[in-house]
Amino acid sequence: MTDAPITVALLGCGTVGAAVARRAVERAELFAQRAGRPLTLTGIAVRDVSRARDLPGVPSSLLTEDAESVVDGADVVVELMGGMEPARSLIERAMAGGSQVVTANKQLIAHHGLALHRMAAQHGVGLDYEAAVVAAVPVLRVVREALAGDQVTSISGIVNGSTNYILDLVARLGVPFQEALERAGRLGYLEADPAEDLEGLDAAAKIVILARTAWGVDVTLEDVQREGITRLTDADFEQARGTGQVIKLIASAWSSGPAAQPRVELAVRPVMLAADHPFAQTREGRNAVVIEAESAGALRLHGAGAGGDETASAVLGDIVQAARRVAALH
Ligand SMILES: NC(=O)c1ccc[n+]([C@@H]2O[C@H](COP(=O)([O-])OP(=O)(O)OC[C@H]3O[C@@H](n4cnc5c(N)ncnc54)[C@H](OP(=O)(O)O)[C@@H]3O)[C@@H](O)[C@H]2O)c1
């Protein structure tokens, strides 16, 4: 046994990465207690080192544009760059070198999670991504760990904050649909490619990851029956209002058939809900998920599905878990 620090490398220092770096420094003592050994940030890869950054207590010498050098030799590699490449190659490099990997990259996991899990198993390392699905809300952990002794039958919820913000503006504040869309764009609430949010691609990625975690099935984005919110009209909202209902974008996954060979169906689509339904009462950019399991019944989780600090909470939880694995190994 050693008490040498566990080395942590960050790939990306944007909204989430900067929050992770700040908290890693601020809470160093706490994380040392929880992991059993101190954690040390050994490098932070960015695209442009000359950018001004708000990183009190984080030595600027840690920032570099050489991501590969940051990965090599780190006990835990934390990917917070987003996108497919170079994120995927760097994660593969980290695993091949024996590092534990943490990421918040939902599209990467939805597209390549199966191959990355195979590689993680081959190299005997962990691959964790709690933050990829509804950020601060620990839904993956509940499905994977708390319900490991139960049989999940369905998962449904509001898993995209931007579209919920838009639908809430229309339903609760009576803002015309088109104006609500424009307002979300102006406030920076939509992804760089707004189709990710508006066409339900972001929600589809999350429900795919949840379904794989719940049932161990090889589902892909192509398996999701997907309809976004762009085809909704003011008339749809009028109709909902007239019948005391609210329109929400709901992602859902449900299983049928034997537990050993579940048949899983997946959908993302706008749904009209009674105004007193818990999802109908999920306001602004918040997220809510209901997990139904045979013995546990319905479990409801809700909270922040985005934001630097909120997402960092989930990332840091994964980092502490990864560090515990490292501490247990050597
Ligand atoms: N923001 C949220 O609320 C949220 C919630 C849940 C999950 N996530 C996920 O978390 C991840 C990070 O999101 P974010 O909002 O923090 O993104 P972001 O603000 O755009 O930050 C991305 C960071 O990665 C760096 N980067 C990008 N490409 C790079 C490259 N080729 N080489 C080196 N560095 C590179 C950027 O460097 P520069 O700083 O030099 O540009 C930046 O520091 C994404 O996968 C996202 O889907 C985000």
The ligand as an SDF file (V2000), in Angstrom:
LIG
                    3D

 48 52  0  0  0  0  0  0  0  0999 V2000
  -22.3630   22.3630  -19.9410 N   0  0  0  0  0  0  0  0  0  0  0  0
  -23.2490   21.5360  -19.3580 C   0  0  0  0  0  0  0  0  0  0  0  0
  -24.1740   21.9640  -18.6390 O   0  0  0  0  0  0  0  0  0  0  0  0
  -23.1170   20.0510  -19.5620 C   0  0  0  0  0  0  0  0  0  0  0  0
  -24.0340   19.1870  -18.9200 C   0  0  0  0  0  0  0  0  0  0  0  0
  -23.8840   17.7880  -19.0560 C   0  0  0  0  0  0  0  0  0  0  0  0
  -22.8660   17.2980  -19.8630 C   0  0  0  0  0  0  0  0  0  0  0  0
  -22.0170   18.1810  -20.5030 N   0  0  0  0  0  0  0  0  0  0  0  0
  -20.9570   17.6080  -21.3410 C   0  0  0  0  0  0  0  0  0  0  0  0
  -19.6940   17.9800  -20.7940 O   0  0  0  0  0  0  0  0  0  0  0  0
  -18.7300   18.1040  -21.8350 C   0  0  0  0  0  0  0  0  0  0  0  0
  -18.0760   19.5000  -21.7400 C   0  0  0  0  0  0  0  0  0  0  0  0
  -19.0660   20.4800  -21.9060 O   0  0  0  0  0  0  0  0  0  0  0  0
  -18.7620   22.0430  -21.6580 P   0  0  0  0  0  0  0  0  0  0  0  0
  -20.0780   22.7150  -21.6510 O   0  0  0  0  0  0  0  0  0  0  0  0
  -17.8350   22.2190  -20.5140 O   0  0  0  0  0  0  0  0  0  0  0  0
  -17.9750   22.4070  -23.0160 O   0  0  0  0  0  0  0  0  0  0  0  0
  -17.1320   23.7240  -23.3500 P   0  0  0  0  0  0  0  0  0  0  0  0
  -17.4740   24.8310  -22.4020 O   0  0  0  0  0  0  0  0  0  0  0  0
  -17.2830   23.9590  -24.8150 O   0  0  0  0  0  0  0  0  0  0  0  0
  -15.6140   23.3100  -23.0460 O   0  0  0  0  0  0  0  0  0  0  0  0
  -14.8980   22.4420  -23.8660 C   0  0  0  0  0  0  0  0  0  0  0  0
  -13.4290   22.4540  -23.4160 C   0  0  0  0  0  0  0  0  0  0  0  0
  -12.7140   21.5050  -24.1680 O   0  0  0  0  0  0  0  0  0  0  0  0
  -11.5600   22.1320  -24.7550 C   0  0  0  0  0  0  0  0  0  0  0  0
  -11.3620   21.5010  -26.0570 N   0  0  0  0  0  0  0  0  0  0  0  0
  -12.2560   21.3610  -27.0610 C   0  0  0  0  0  0  0  0  0  0  0  0
  -11.6840   20.7350  -28.1020 N   0  0  0  0  0  0  0  0  0  0  0  0
  -10.4060   20.4920  -27.7470 C   0  0  0  0  0  0  0  0  0  0  0  0
   -9.3040   19.8860  -28.3990 C   0  0  0  0  0  0  0  0  0  0  0  0
   -9.4040   19.4050  -29.6390 N   0  0  0  0  0  0  0  0  0  0  0  0
   -8.1240   19.7840  -27.7320 N   0  0  0  0  0  0  0  0  0  0  0  0
   -7.9940   20.2750  -26.4740 C   0  0  0  0  0  0  0  0  0  0  0  0
   -9.0160   20.8590  -25.8040 N   0  0  0  0  0  0  0  0  0  0  0  0
  -10.1950   20.9640  -26.4410 C   0  0  0  0  0  0  0  0  0  0  0  0
  -11.8930   23.5890  -24.8710 C   0  0  0  0  0  0  0  0  0  0  0  0
  -10.6870   24.3500  -24.8990 O   0  0  0  0  0  0  0  0  0  0  0  0
  -10.7040   25.9680  -24.9040 P   0  0  0  0  0  0  0  0  0  0  0  0
  -11.1770   26.3630  -23.5270 O   0  0  0  0  0  0  0  0  0  0  0  0
   -9.2970   26.3680  -25.1390 O   0  0  0  0  0  0  0  0  0  0  0  0
  -11.6540   26.3630  -25.9890 O   0  0  0  0  0  0  0  0  0  0  0  0
  -12.7220   23.7910  -23.5990 C   0  0  0  0  0  0  0  0  0  0  0  0
  -11.8740   24.0510  -22.5140 O   0  0  0  0  0  0  0  0  0  0  0  0
  -19.4890   17.8370  -23.1390 C   0  0  0  0  0  0  0  0  0  0  0  0
  -19.3500   16.4970  -23.5090 O   0  0  0  0  0  0  0  0  0  0  0  0
  -20.9430   18.1280  -22.7610 C   0  0  0  0  0  0  0  0  0  0  0  0
  -21.8820   17.4240  -23.5580 O   0  0  0  0  0  0  0  0  0  0  0  0
  -22.1200   19.5220  -20.3610 C   0  0  0  0  0  0  0  0  0  0  0  0
  1  2  1  0
  2  3  2  0
  2  4  1  0
  4  5  1  0
  4 48  2  0
  5  6  2  0
  6  7  1  0
  7  8  2  0
  8  9  1  0
  8 48  1  0
  9 10  1  0
  9 46  1  0
 10 11  1  0
 11 12  1  0
 11 44  1  0
 12 13  1  0
 13 14  1  0
 14 15  2  0
 14 16  1  0
 14 17  1  0
 17 18  1  0
 18 19  2  0
 18 20  1  0
 18 21  1  0
 21 22  1  0
 22 23  1  0
 23 24  1  0
 23 42  1  0
 24 25  1  0
 25 26  1  0
 25 36  1  0
 26 27  1  0
 26 35  1  0
 27 28  2  0
 28 29  1  0
 29 30  1  0
 29 35  2  0
 30 31  1  0
 30 32  2  0
 32 33  1  0
 33 34  2  0
 34 35  1  0
 36 37  1  0
 36 42  1  0
 37 38  1  0
 38 39  2  0
 38 40  1  0
 38 41  1  0
 42 43  1  0
 44 45  1  0
 44 46  1  0
 46 47  1  0
M  CHG  2   8   1  16  -1
M  END
$$$$
